[in-house]
């Protein structure tokens, strides 16, 4: 009787489980350590208004309220959405000085058109409590339909 040796029939195989584990760890590492540009994340749809655009000073303080009601002062996000947290963030960015010159700095409040009204009122309240008086609200120019002229026939 002939006994077969089955070891020769074993084919080598690659175990993919450790490779998948390593790839998932690398993906998690890159997602966690990647910094995102705040401007590319924040897509705002500004409300419409009729009026002439005004020139603001280049050193204007920018306060942004996105559609979710989150606040951003310059590029720094306020941790919470309450007045005190927003005031702390504004003071950190604008400076500690309570003198009248630092509070005369113009403020540009940019809020998404879908932002809850309370979020805009909270931002205005925080700015008012800190003494800022020159507050402008950013709007997009009104979209006008193109006018078509009808050419008169030549005689």
C-alpha positions as CSV (number, residue, x, y, z in Angstrom):
1,X,0.0,0.0,0.0
2,X,1.3,3.4,-1.0
3,X,1.0,6.3,1.4
4,X,0.8,9.8,-0.1
5,X,2.6,12.7,1.4
6,X,0.1,15.6,1.4
7,X,2.7,18.2,2.4
8,X,3.7,18.6,-1.2
9,X,0.2,19.7,-2.2
10,X,0.1,22.6,0.2
11,X,0.2,25.8,-1.7
12,X,1.8,28.9,-0.1
13,X,-0.7,31.6,0.6
14,X,-0.4,35.2,1.8
15,X,-2.3,36.1,4.9
16,X,-3.9,39.5,4.2
17,X,-5.2,40.2,7.7
18,X,-2.0,41.7,9.1
19,X,-1.5,43.8,5.9
20,X,-5.1,45.2,6.2
21,X,-4.4,46.0,9.9
22,X,-1.3,48.0,9.1
23,X,-3.1,49.9,6.3
24,X,-6.0,50.8,8.6
25,X,-3.5,52.0,11.3
26,X,-1.8,54.2,8.7
27,X,-5.1,55.6,7.5
28,X,-6.1,56.5,11.0
29,X,-2.7,58.1,11.7
30,X,-2.9,60.3,8.6
31,X,-6.5,61.3,9.3
32,X,-5.7,62.3,12.8
33,X,-2.5,64.2,12.1
34,X,-3.7,66.0,9.0
35,X,-4.4,69.7,9.4
36,X,-7.4,71.1,7.5
37,X,-7.7,74.6,6.1
38,X,-10.6,76.3,7.9
39,X,-11.5,78.4,4.9
40,X,-12.0,75.4,2.6
41,X,-14.3,73.8,5.2
42,X,-16.4,76.8,5.8
43,X,-18.7,77.4,2.8
44,X,-21.0,80.3,3.4
45,X,-24.0,81.5,1.6
46,X,-24.2,85.2,2.4
47,X,-27.6,86.9,2.6
48,X,-28.6,89.2,-0.2
49,X,-28.8,93.0,0.1
50,X,-29.2,96.1,-2.0
51,X,-26.5,98.7,-1.4
52,X,-23.0,99.8,-2.3
53,X,-20.1,97.8,-0.8
54,X,-18.2,99.8,1.7
55,X,-14.4,99.8,2.0
56,X,-13.3,98.4,5.4
57,X,-9.9,98.8,6.9
58,X,-7.5,96.0,6.2
59,X,-7.1,95.4,9.9
60,X,-10.8,94.7,10.5
61,X,-11.6,91.9,13.0
62,X,-13.4,89.1,11.2
63,X,-16.2,87.2,13.1
64,X,-17.7,84.3,11.1
65,X,-20.8,82.4,12.0
66,X,-21.4,79.2,10.0
67,X,-24.7,77.6,9.2
68,X,-24.5,75.4,12.3
69,X,-24.1,78.4,14.6
70,X,-20.4,77.9,15.3
71,X,-18.2,81.0,15.8
72,X,-14.8,81.7,14.2
73,X,-12.8,84.8,15.2
74,X,-10.2,85.4,12.4
75,X,-9.1,81.7,12.1
76,X,-9.7,80.6,15.7
77,X,-12.9,78.7,16.5
78,X,-14.8,79.5,19.8
79,X,-15.1,76.3,21.9
80,X,-18.7,76.7,22.7
81,X,-21.6,78.8,21.4
82,X,-22.4,80.8,24.5
83,X,-21.6,84.6,24.9
84,X,-18.8,84.1,27.5
85,X,-16.9,81.6,25.3
86,X,-17.2,83.9,22.3
87,X,-16.1,86.9,24.3
88,X,-13.0,85.0,25.5
89,X,-12.1,84.0,21.9
90,X,-12.5,87.6,20.7
91,X,-10.3,89.0,23.6
92,X,-7.6,86.3,22.7
93,X,-7.6,87.4,19.1
94,X,-8.2,91.1,19.4
95,X,-6.0,91.6,22.4
96,X,-6.5,92.3,26.1
97,X,-6.5,96.0,25.8
98,X,-9.8,97.6,27.0
99,X,-8.7,101.1,25.8
100,X,-10.9,102.9,23.4
101,X,-8.5,102.8,20.5
102,X,-8.4,99.0,20.3
103,X,-12.2,98.8,20.5
104,X,-12.6,101.3,17.6
105,X,-11.2,98.6,15.4
106,X,-13.9,97.7,12.7
107,X,-15.5,94.3,13.0
108,X,-16.8,92.4,10.0
109,X,-19.5,90.0,11.0
110,X,-20.0,87.3,8.3
111,X,-22.9,84.9,8.9
112,X,-24.3,82.2,6.6
113,X,-27.8,82.9,5.3
114,X,-29.0,79.7,6.9
115,X,-27.5,80.6,10.4
116,X,-30.1,80.7,13.2
117,X,-30.9,84.3,14.0
118,X,-30.0,83.8,17.7
119,X,-26.4,83.0,16.7
120,X,-26.0,86.3,15.0
121,X,-27.6,88.1,18.0
122,X,-25.3,86.3,20.3
123,X,-22.3,87.5,18.3
124,X,-23.6,91.1,18.2
125,X,-24.2,90.9,22.0
126,X,-20.6,89.7,22.7
127,X,-19.1,92.4,20.5
128,X,-21.2,95.0,22.2
129,X,-20.3,93.9,25.7
130,X,-16.6,94.1,24.7
131,X,-17.1,97.7,23.5
132,X,-16.9,97.2,19.8
133,X,-19.1,99.8,18.0
134,X,-18.0,99.7,14.4
135,X,-19.7,96.5,13.3
136,X,-20.5,95.7,9.7
137,X,-22.5,92.7,8.5
138,X,-21.2,91.2,5.3
139,X,-23.7,90.5,2.5
140,X,-23.5,89.3,-1.0
141,X,-24.6,91.6,-3.8
142,X,-28.1,91.0,-5.2
143,X,-28.2,88.6,-8.1
144,X,-29.8,90.4,-11.0
145,X,-31.2,88.7,-14.1
146,X,-29.4,89.9,-17.3
147,X,-31.5,92.3,-19.2
148,X,-32.0,91.6,-22.9
149,X,-32.5,94.3,-25.4
150,X,-34.6,93.8,-28.5
151,X,-33.0,95.2,-31.6
152,X,-35.2,97.3,-33.8
153,X,-35.4,96.4,-37.4
154,X,-33.5,98.6,-39.8
155,X,-35.3,100.7,-42.4
